[in-house]
């Protein structure tokens, strides 16, 4: 076992050296300083030691049974495979800017792999040679460990363990500090290591150690240059319009299309029939963070961490600022977690990130009252021509809490609260769904008050109104025991209502649209139609104009770890955080033997990644 342990130590160091080669040719290189290099090298050693612990632990039982050659053979084979896997991953990351996953394995091993991986014969020979060289590194690591053991007869277990544990502690503890104080070299190099998730704890630094964030924390300039991101691809070309509309966005958390009925939400339903109703709209995620990011940026939250670290804020919000909009937010649950106050509105002064702090029923009521007061106050100002942007986010349909009995009695029987302990695949969802419908019914009352106030103050004709859900809410419609959201990417969790009211200056008529639209379409449409942005939409988003009936096939939902592509017929190609790939039909049944169209996948990933250098 001593020889096996030395083999573990040397293979870890070799893999750490391979990790360090990720820096070659990376745009992160220009951001590196002494602190960044120390962190990156130490983290590479720590991370490699974790990977190489797997072959060592697998070999231990065979050592204990006295099968030393078998143990070393198994360990050596696994080390070589991990080296090869890392070599392939390094090339995948260079192309796609993500680490290897189930999609890539399908591309490499599927019957259609030759359709996209078509290279010159010389390149194939080169790749084979490099793979053999990588395998040889495993042999060299074994020979070095055998040489040291023959010379010294010791495994140096204690100092090696202390070194690896010390590297691990340093990497995670220093990242907590560096993340809090926004040390960019540390933040940028950490993502180069495959599936490396160093610890962060901003709240602990502030609340436990009472440390103060750096000046300007969360208020950095929205267009600060980033070494590894190009956003937008080209500077915006804007032909200033003669006038700008007021903009009101009302977002309902966890809003299911099933509730947008005349009976359940009469105010919103009537408004939908009076304006543009997009009945086949899908979100950019199955959770709030990715959905709100997708709406405001027109991009998936795949970019969340990169944009946050680079202090890149939505181009749309910057246009609002440049045009002197009165920008206010009324968010029932607050904007601190997820930190939308920083990521979306980080460069807007006066945004209140705090929750209203009582319960969702009261919070929704107070947020609506504040929005109504803001509209009324704006109507009383002498300068009514100054446009406003108001963002009202209602949370009750997500949290179900605080409703009086009379409000929770529109639909019966209804639970008094969401008793998650009762959920099962065989449970009758009616009482739970009725609780949810009652929440939506109350939010509809609030929405009706806001829309009535717009009309009373004379703003209905010059206000662009967007009524939208962040994501949907599932009540086991597919009979797979899924409840709520963030569990899958079926239409029951990403399909939401979208209603658009245009100012009277825009030639539009009430219409119901059935073509697929997405969260990525909304803001680009506003920027193009109302702010005079002339750039192709591809310069700054993944979206299309809402009226454009072009296919939204290969729609990306999710974030950088858990995401999916929604392809023809709403088949779901889902990538798990552990790299596995699952394929489901629209009803969340497993699809066996699915062959990805690798050409379309490659094109889709290139499109998603095009804002990375």
RAMO-V460898 format. One line per field, one symbol per residue. psi: psi as a letter, one per 40 degrees, with the letter a starting at -180 (. if undefined). A space follows every 10 residues. Layout:
psi: ???
//
This chain:
psi: dddddddddd dddddddddd eddheiedde ehaddddddd dddddddddd dedddddddd ddddeegddd dddddddddd dddddddddd dddddefiii adddddddei eededdghii dddddddddd dddddddddd dddddddddd ddeiefdddd dddddddddd dddddddddd efhddddddd edhhfhgiii gdddddddef ihiihehefi hdfhihdehh hidiihhhhh idiiiihhhh hhhfhiddeg idddgddddd ddeeahhhef iiieieiddd dddddddeii ededddddde fhihdddddd ddefihhiig hdeifdhigd ddddfdehie hheiieecid dddddddddd ddddddddde idgeehiihh hhhhededde iehidddfed hiihieihge eehideihed dddddddddd dddddddddd ddddddefed efhhhhhiid iahiffdefe fhibiedifi deeehiihhh hiieehhiih ihheihiide dddddddddd efheiidede ieiiidehei hfifhhiaae dhiihhahef ihhhhideei hihiieefih hifhhhgddd ddddddddee ei.
//
